[in-house]
C-alpha cells in the first residue's frame, strides 16, 4: 500500500466489483462512511446498500479523483436497525483499475433528517390505514388519510 497506515488495500477494483462486510450498528439512524481511498478517476462511482436495501434515494454516488490516499466522505447512510448489519459496496468504473480502498470507518451522522406529510384519497374520499413508504421507512395513513413519513435523509422523494 502507498498509505502511511501500512495496511492492505482492496485494489484494482473493476467495474461491477462489490465487497460485503458485517458491522455492528449502535443505534438506528444516519451514519457517515469515510473511505480512505486512492481514486485517480472522477468517473468512478459507489453504490452502498445495507442488508440489501439502498441506503439513500440515489443509485450511484460519484467519487472524487484524488492524488494519493485521501478520506472520501459518503454522508447520510441509513441503518434502519441496531445490531449486526451487512453493508455492501458496489462499484462502477469506466477508467480501468483506478480505485483502491485502504479502510472504511463509520460515525453517527450530523446530517439533518426530514419529514414528508401528505394525504391519500380516492375519488375525494380519505383512505385510512394505507401504507406509505420510501423503501426503508413505512407509516400508515390515519382515519383522515393523512400521513407523516419521518427520518428521511436529504434526497428526492
Secondary structure as UniProt FT lines:
FT   TURN            4..5
FT   TURN            15..16
FT   STRAND          18..25
FT   STRAND          29..39
FT   TURN            42..43
FT   STRAND          45..50
FT   TURN            51..52
FT   STRAND          53..54
FT   STRAND          61..62
FT   STRAND          70..79
FT   STRAND          83..92
FT   STRAND          99..108
FT   STRAND          114..119
FT   STRAND          121..122
FT   TURN            123..124
FT   STRAND          125..126
FT   STRAND          131..133
FT   STRAND          138..140
FT   TURN            143..144
FT   STRAND          146..152
//
